[in-house]
Amino acid sequence: MELKFTKEDFSSFRSWLNFDMDAVTWEGKFTQEFEDFWDGFFCADIQFKELKTRFEYAVKTIKTGTLNSWIIWINEKFYCYLFVKKELTLHELSKLTGLSYSNVGVLLRNFFVERYPKHTPYFNEVFQLSDATSPYLHLTFSKIKKDLSLGLFAKKFDLEKVGCEDQDLMTSTEVTLYPEWKVFLQHLERDGKIRNIDYSKIQKRKNNKEIIRFFKEVFVLCSAALILVYGLKFANSYYEKYLTEKIGIYEPEFLWLDKNLTYKQESTDTKKIEADLKALEELAQASANTQMEFKPEERFDTESEVVLTSVDKININDEIRPQDPTIYEESGEGYRDTSRGEAKVYRVLMKSVAPLEIREKINSIITEYGVTQVDKVKPGTIIPGGIYYNLYVPRGKLQDFLKVSSLITETTLYESRIRQPGPPGKVKVFIWIKGI
């Protein structure tokens, strides 16, 4: 279905909208501009398809919110005008406008409820169009008048003659005052009067302008950034040069230095630096005689400590053996051997994360086995790194004492010799508890 409109149709539609021309044209100052818009937009002998395209073009072109809303309002009122004046069914109006059934129903329902609020339940029912199976798809305006007897209200509000009330805001909107109104008129004069307009090309041209504008803004931004970077670089160089000239660095001046002096390499006299071969031979002979006369005596190295793997290897009956005192006398050609003695001592190394608890256990063992301290240092003294014991253990109880001590925690036992023996019947034992 395709409708074609004449100039009389658009004149009737304009009267049906009930414009307040004094308000719209600012007391008649912009009447000509409004007439140019109306004649250019609603051309005579134009089909509905082209008119619909013009509405879409206007909505996409106009950016001002009020003007955009005004164009949308005229478009919706034109659909209502077609339903009232052209006796279209809801199905025909949906196909003609391209709107869905539900959108057509909502549009007409709002239109009629504003004018006849008393019949709101009726309009809610007939304009509830969910799909193509709705029983009211073939509803017309004549059917509505018949159902509601709207002729009774003709004196108050004749919908066939006037589609908008006086208090409708859009009928008195001063659209001609906006600056974009003149711009839209120029576009309309250039594009709207040409039949068979390819509005896709117009939109494409508009998009191209926006793309060009975007690249212009990018170019300006990049130029400003480059100017700023190079400006800062130039300013930094200038300021650095300024500081170099302002700041003076002290440099000592050696005024007394005779600059006429030059370095001359000293000539070497080979005769003066030749070695005296005879003197060298005498020196070598004297050194050889000295080495022959001095014959070092063999020394005794200190025996390293022995690590005992078991307490059972300790010989508690191993007393100090008497030795010939002459072995300690000086020989005619050497020295006396004082590197080691015959008395044995034992060193016990313990490692524990709780050295204080180990000390308590060892103190109880000391009391049990009759162990005494060696010097003035009290057994179990805490020193940096651990706890120290210097003890005399009875020889008969040595093996049992060391065996019980080794069971307390991880233990390493060392055996070594000293020159000075302890009291008779006792053996010196060092215990070191190392905290880890």
C-alpha positions in Angstrom: 0.0 0.0 0.0 1.4 3.4 -1.0 -0.2 6.8 -0.3 0.4 10.0 -2.2 -0.2 13.3 -0.6 -1.3 16.6 -2.2 -0.7 20.1 -1.0 -4.3 20.2 0.4 -3.4 17.1 2.5 -0.5 18.9 4.1 -2.5 22.1 4.6 -5.2 20.0 6.3 -2.6 18.3 8.5 -1.2 21.7 9.5 -4.6 23.0 10.5 -5.2 19.7 12.4 -2.0 20.3 14.4 -3.5 23.6 15.7 -0.2 25.5 15.8 0.0 28.7 17.8 1.7 30.6 15.0 2.5 33.7 17.1 4.5 31.6 19.6 6.2 29.4 16.9 7.3 32.4 14.8 8.1 34.7 17.7 5.2 37.1 17.2 5.4 36.7 13.4 9.1 37.8 13.1 10.1 34.4 11.6 6.9 33.6 9.7 8.7 33.4 6.4 11.3 31.0 7.7 8.6 28.7 9.0 6.7 28.8 5.7 9.9 27.9 3.9 10.4 24.9 6.1 6.8 23.7 5.7 6.8 24.1 1.9 10.2 22.5 1.5 9.6 19.6 3.9 6.0 18.8 2.9 6.2 19.1 -0.9 3.1 18.5 -3.0 2.6 15.2 -4.8 5.0 13.3 -2.5 4.6 9.7 -1.6 4.6 8.4 2.0 7.9 6.5 1.6 9.8 9.6 0.6 8.2 11.6 3.4 9.2 8.9 5.9 12.7 9.1 4.7 12.7 12.9 5.2 11.6 12.5 8.8 14.5 10.0 9.4 16.9 12.4 7.7 15.8 15.4 9.9 16.0 13.4 13.1 19.6 12.3 12.2 20.7 15.8 11.1 19.3 18.0 13.9 21.4 17.9 17.0 19.5 20.4 19.2 17.3 18.4 21.6 14.2 20.6 21.4 14.2 20.7 17.6 14.8 17.0 17.4 11.9 16.3 19.8 9.7 18.7 17.8 10.4 16.8 14.5 9.6 13.4 16.2 6.4 14.9 17.6 5.2 16.0 14.1 6.1 12.5 12.8 4.0 10.8 15.4 1.1 13.2 15.0 1.2 12.5 11.2 0.7 8.8 11.9 -2.3 9.6 14.1 -3.6 11.9 11.4 -3.5 9.1 8.9 -5.4 6.8 11.2 -8.1 9.5 11.8 -8.4 11.1 8.4 -7.5 8.3 6.0 -9.5 5.6 7.7 -6.6 3.2 7.8 -6.8 0.0 9.9 -4.2 -0.8 12.5 -2.8 -3.5 10.3 -2.5 -1.1 7.3 -0.9 1.6 9.4 1.7 -0.8 10.7 2.6 -2.0 7.3 2.7 1.6 5.9 4.9 3.1 8.7 7.1 0.0 9.3 6.2 0.1 13.0 5.4 -3.1 14.9 1.8 -3.8 16.0 2.7 -3.0 19.6 4.3 0.3 18.8 1.4 1.4 16.7 -1.0 0.4 19.5 1.0 2.4 22.1 1.2 5.5 19.9 -2.6 5.6 19.2 -3.5 4.6 22.8 -1.6 7.5 24.2 -3.1 9.8 21.6 -6.7 8.9 22.4 -6.3 8.7 26.2 -5.1 12.3 26.3 -8.3 13.5 24.6 -10.8 11.0 26.0 -9.5 9.9 29.4 -13.0 8.7 30.4 -12.7 5.8 28.0 -9.2 4.7 29.1 -10.3 1.0 29.7 -11.7 0.7 26.2 -8.5 2.1 24.6 -6.3 -0.1 26.8 -8.2 -3.1 25.4 -8.4 -2.3 21.7 -4.9 -1.0 21.4 -3.3 -4.0 23.2 -1.7 -5.5 20.0 0.7 -8.3 20.8 0.9 -10.1 17.5 -0.8 -10.7 14.2 -3.6 -12.8 15.9 -5.0 -9.8 17.7 -8.8 -9.4 17.0 -8.4 -5.6 16.8 -5.9 -5.4 13.9 -8.7 -4.2 11.5 -10.0 -1.5 13.9 -10.7 1.9 12.3 -11.5 5.3 13.6 -15.1 5.0 12.4 -15.5 1.8 14.5 -14.1 3.7 17.6 -16.6 6.5 17.1 -19.4 4.1 16.7 -18.5 2.1 19.9 -18.0 5.2 22.0 -20.5 7.6 20.4 -17.8 10.2 20.1 -20.2 12.4 18.1 -21.7 13.5 21.4 -18.4 15.2 22.2 -18.1 16.9 18.8 -18.8 20.4 20.2 -16.2 20.0 22.9 -13.4 18.3 20.8 -13.8 17.3 17.2 -10.9 14.9 16.6 -11.4 15.0 12.8 -10.8 18.7 12.7 -8.4 19.4 15.5 -5.8 16.8 16.6 -4.0 18.8 19.4 -5.3 20.8 22.3 -4.4 24.4 23.0 -2.4 23.5 26.0 -0.2 21.1 24.1 3.4 22.3 24.6 4.7 21.4 21.1 2.1 23.5 19.3 3.7 26.7 20.8 7.4 25.8 20.9 9.6 28.6 19.5 11.6 26.4 17.2 12.5 29.3 14.8 14.7 30.9 17.5 17.3 28.1 17.5 20.5 28.8 15.5 20.4 25.2 14.1 16.9 26.0 12.5 18.6 28.2 9.8 21.2 25.5 9.2 18.5 22.9 8.8 16.7 25.1 6.3 19.8 25.4 4.2 20.2 21.7 4.1 16.5 21.3 3.3 16.7 23.8 0.5 19.8 22.0 -0.9 18.6 18.4 -0.5 14.9 18.4 0.3 13.6 19.9 -3.0 15.3 17.3 -5.1 13.2 14.3 -5.8 14.5 10.8 -5.5 17.1 11.9 -3.0 19.7 9.2 -2.0 19.7 9.9 1.7 22.3 7.2 2.2 24.8 9.4 0.3 23.8 12.3 2.5 24.5 10.3 5.6 27.8 9.0 4.0 28.8 12.6 3.3 28.0 13.5 6.9 30.1 10.6 8.2 33.0 11.7 6.0 32.8 15.2 7.5 32.9 13.7 11.0 35.9 11.6 10.0 37.7 14.6 8.5 37.0 16.6 11.7 38.3 13.8 13.8 41.6 13.7 11.9 41.9 17.5 12.1 41.5 17.3 15.9 44.2 14.6 16.0 46.5 16.7 13.9 46.0 19.7 16.1 46.6 17.7 19.2 49.8 16.1 17.8 51.1 19.5 16.7 50.5 20.9 20.1 52.3 18.0 21.7 55.3 18.3 19.4 55.5 22.1 20.0 55.3 21.5 23.7 58.1 18.8 23.7 60.5 20.8 21.5 59.7 24.0 23.4 60.6 22.3 26.7 63.8 20.9 25.1 64.8 24.4 23.8 63.9 26.0 27.1 66.0 23.4 29.0 69.0 24.0 26.7 68.7 27.7 27.1 68.4 27.5 30.9 71.4 25.1 31.0 73.5 27.6 29.0 72.4 30.4 31.2 73.5 28.5 34.4 76.8 27.6 32.8 77.6 31.3 32.2 76.4 32.3 35.6 78.1 29.7 37.7 81.9 29.9 38.0 84.1 27.0 39.1 87.4 27.8 40.9 90.5 26.6 39.2 93.9 27.1 40.8 96.5 28.9 38.8 100.1 28.0 39.1 101.7 31.4 38.3 105.1 30.3 39.6 105.3 27.4 37.2 108.0 27.9 34.5 106.3 26.8 31.3 109.5 26.9 29.4 110.8 23.8 31.2 110.6 20.6 29.2 111.1 17.0 30.1 114.3 15.3 28.9 114.8 11.6 29.1 117.8 10.7 31.2 120.4 8.8 29.1 121.3 5.4 30.5 124.9 4.6 31.0 125.3 0.9 30.5 128.6 0.9 32.2 127.2 2.3 35.5 124.4 -0.3 35.8 126.5 -3.4 34.8 126.4 -5.9 37.6 129.6 -6.7 39.5 129.9 -10.3 38.7 132.6 -10.9 41.2 130.5 -9.5 44.0 127.5 -11.6 43.0 129.6 -14.7 43.0 130.9 -13.9 46.6 127.3 -13.3 47.7 126.1 -16.7 46.3 129.0 -18.5 47.9 128.3 -17.0 51.3 124.6 -18.0 51.1 125.5 -21.6 50.3 127.9 -21.8 53.3 125.2 -20.5 55.6 122.7 -23.1 54.5 125.2 -25.9 55.0 126.1 -24.7 58.5 122.5 -24.4 59.7 120.9 -27.8 59.9 117.4 -27.5 61.4 116.4 -30.1 63.9 113.3 -32.2 63.4 110.3 -30.7 65.3 107.4 -32.5 66.8 104.0 -31.5 65.4 101.0 -31.4 67.8 98.9 -34.4 67.5 95.4 -33.6 66.4 92.4 -34.5 68.5 90.8 -38.0 68.1 87.1 -38.3 67.6 85.7 -41.2 69.6 82.8 -43.0 67.9 81.9 -44.9 71.1 82.2 -44.4 74.8 83.2 -48.0 75.2 86.6 -47.3 73.6 87.6 -45.3 76.6 90.2 -47.1 78.8 89.5 -46.0 82.4 92.6 -47.9 83.6 94.9 -45.9 81.3 97.0 -44.1 84.0 99.8 -41.7 83.2 102.9 -43.7 82.4 106.2 -42.4 83.9 108.7 -41.3 81.4 112.3 -40.7 81.3 112.9 -37.0 82.2 115.9 -36.9 79.9 113.7 -36.8 76.9 112.7 -33.3 78.0 116.3 -32.1 78.3 117.8 -29.9 75.6 120.0 -31.5 73.0 123.2 -30.0 72.0 122.0 -29.1 68.5 118.2 -28.8 68.9 115.3 -27.9 71.2 113.3 -29.7 73.9 110.1 -31.4 72.9 107.2 -29.6 74.7 104.6 -30.2 72.0 102.4 -32.6 74.0 102.0 -34.5 77.2 100.7 -37.9 78.4 97.5 -36.9 80.3 94.2 -37.4 78.5 91.3 -35.0 78.5 87.9 -35.4 76.9 85.8 -32.7 75.1 82.1 -33.2 74.7 80.3 -31.1 72.0 76.5 -31.0 72.2 74.0 -29.3 69.9 70.5 -28.4 70.9 67.7 -26.0 70.1 67.0 -25.8 73.9 70.4 -25.5 75.6 68.8 -24.5 79.0 66.9 -27.8 79.2 70.2 -29.7 78.5 72.0 -27.8 81.2 69.4 -28.8 83.8 69.9 -32.5 82.8 73.7 -32.3 83.0 73.5 -30.5 86.4 71.6 -33.5 87.8 74.2 -35.9 86.3 77.0 -33.9 87.9 75.5 -34.3 91.3 74.9 -38.0 90.8 78.4 -38.9 89.7 80.3 -36.6 92.2 81.8 -34.4 89.5 83.6 -31.3 90.6 84.5 -28.0 88.9 88.1 -27.4 87.7 88.6 -23.6 88.2 86.6 -20.7 89.5 84.2 -20.8 86.6 80.9 -22.3 87.8 79.7 -25.3 85.7 76.9 -24.4 83.3 78.0 -20.8 82.8 76.3 -19.1 79.8 78.7 -17.4 77.4 78.2 -16.1 73.9 77.3 -19.1 71.7 76.3 -21.6 74.3 76.9 -23.1 77.8 80.4 -24.1 79.2 81.5 -26.8 81.7 85.0 -27.5 82.9 84.9 -30.6 85.2 86.9 -33.2 87.0 85.2 -36.6 86.7 86.3 -39.6 88.9 88.2 -42.0 86.7 86.1 -45.0 87.7 82.8 -43.2 86.8 84.1 -41.5 83.6 82.8 -44.1 81.1 79.3 -44.1 82.7 79.2 -40.3 82.9 80.1 -39.8 79.3 77.6 -42.5 78.3 74.7 -40.9 80.1 75.7 -37.5 78.8 75.8 -38.7 75.2 72.2 -40.0 75.5 70.8 -36.5 76.3 71.2 -35.0 72.8 73.3 -35.2 69.7 76.9 -35.5 71.0 80.4 -35.6 69.5 83.2 -36.8 71.8 86.9 -35.8 71.3 90.0 -37.3 73.1 93.3 -35.3 73.3 96.4 -35.1 75.5 97.8 -32.3 77.7 101.2 -31.8 79.4 99.9 -31.2 82.9 97.8 -34.0 84.5 95.0 -33.4 86.9 94.5 -34.6 90.4 95.1 -38.4 90.9 92.1 -40.5 90.1 90.3 -37.8 88.1 90.0 -36.9 84.4 89.3 -33.5 83.0 86.2 -33.2 80.9 85.1 -30.1 78.9 81.4 -29.9 77.9 80.2 -27.3 75.4 76.4 -27.0 74.7 76.0 -25.1 71.5 72.6 -23.5 70.8 71.2 -23.9 67.3 
